[in-house]
Amino acid sequence: MSILIKDTTKEQRYAIVMESLEGDYDDMYDDYIAGTRELADINNEFAANQHYELG
């Protein structure tokens, strides 16, 4: 099953987010649910903004 916006309904996108978060809703995925940004783009942006301290 494709998770791309063009292949899913808003309800399906909401279910995809809820399933992947195991029921813990996170508003960072609102754009994906609304159909304005792909899930991969949101996740890539989040990962790029993470700062890890070594040590």
N, C-alpha and C positions, 0 to 999 in steps of 0.2 A: 504494500500500500504506500502510495506517495504521500508525503506530508507537506508538499509544496502548496502554497496558497491557491494557485490556479486549479489544483486537483481536490481541494477540500472546501467544505462549508464552514461557516463560523462555528457551528455546533461541533463539528468534527475537530476543528483546531482547538477548541476549548477542551474537548475530551483528550486530545493528544497531550496537551500541557498538563492536565490533571493526572493523567496516567504516568507521565514521565516524572512528575513531582510527588507521586504517590499520595495525592490528595491535598498537599500543601500548596495553596495558590500563591503565586508570586506575580505581582503586577508588572514586573519587567517584561512579561510576555504579552501584555495588552496589545501591543502593535501587531504581533503575529496573529492573535485571536481576531483582531479587527481587520486583518488582511492588508496591512500597510508595510510590514517588514517580514522577511523570511526568518524562520526559526534559526537557521544556521548563521545568519547575519547577526542576530541578537546574541547568540552564544559566542560567536567569534569576538564581538565587541566586548563582551563581559570578560572573556579570557584575556584579551589584550590589556584590559584595565586592571588586572590582578597584579599585585606586587608581592613578591615572595622575598623574605629575608633568609639568607643562608647563615647558618651558624651556630 
